[in-house]
């Protein structure tokens, strides 16, 4: 029997009473989250996480809250833990009109998500959401439409191809230059991580200078390219191309350093996501004329919960999106929502690149937050840890009781059931990690389209 954190079970009696007194039931109605929206206040960035990449309820609740943020608080775009070019196809679809979408529905718009793990975005919840967003956007002109973007950097070669396609339209002579610079990486299309090994062992030279030069080229030509032929609208296509060039630069650095693994690549990836968010906010302000654009971010709890809430991360210098957003924008301008679950099923693979399968989760360990929440009330509810609205305040006694560190479960695209404790649990302080926490006691596996 594991001890609960550094506390005895008898000491949790007061915590359980406070949870039951100050939590809000989740019943399936949109009104369940009224106080969450009030606590968000006038935040510019709202981050909504997930305790796994394969849980239906996390995706659905996140979509429901996001719809309300768009309709009631005027949020301008959604940015996900997905690749930039693959997700931009969705953006073209939801914007419609002159955005040159080739898709007639959400399922078609999800067609570029072909890499592992497909179910993470090619699922029915996301399909329904982007179909709703496309319909919602029909009521607005181009500059007012709500956009949908990807923040991640795994699509190095797709982004190379997209930069070349753009240059074919606006500057054909520059295509040869781009192919020469990006072509130096072509032999690694089937295995980006081999590039890291070859550079590390001196078998290949770094291509950093070439990919940086390509980004510099696009930026230097910005005024010329935005005015070029091809039906460009408010610089959208130029922005799409330059973001692809930025991605190639950052992805080259990421893959080049992946041989070192661990903290280095994690930090590079999460910094790229926040830098992309910064670029998107600037573009919405400058190109679309939005005075103070607002963003919703969808990603895993491990990215969006403040990294400093994990003692291990503080000691080793590991950061994440949640920490960087709080540092760049200030806590008063951002808000993050996390999820936990005690048991149920989840969709995941047992190895990287493997088939997504439905697994039955082991019941949460008895020194975990999930076990505590299940013991308090084996149902679904949410709790407030911090607020950006002076008229909506968390119960400080509850926050204090939840502060002693416990372990928390984090399941990504893989689930290693046989060694779950080592693979999927980390010690954390939840009040430092999230502003609001939704506990859904028994959850179900995400339903993939494929």
Secondary structure, DSSP 8 states (H G I E B T S, - for coil): ---BTTB-GGGHHHHHHHHHHH-EE--S-GGGGHHHHHHHTT-SEEEE--SBSSBHHHHHHHHHHHHHHHHHH---EEEEEEEHHHHHHHHHHHH-TTS----SSHHHHTTT--SS-GGGTSBHHHHHHHHHHHHHHTTS-GGGS-EEEEEE---HHHHHHHHHHHHHHH-HHHHHHHHHHHHTTGGGTT-HHHHHHHHHTTSS---HHHHHHHHHHHHHTHHHHHTSSS---TTHHHHHHHHHHHHHHHHHHHHHHTTT-THHHHHHHHHHHHHHHHHHHHHHHHTS--TT--EEEE--HHHHS-GGGSHHHHHHT---HHHHHHHHH-GGGEEEEEEE-SEEEEEEBSSTT---EEEE-----TTBHHHHHHHH-SSEEEEES--S-TTS---HHHHHHHHS-EEEE-B-SB--GGGHHHHHEEEE-HHHH-SEEEEESEE-B--B--
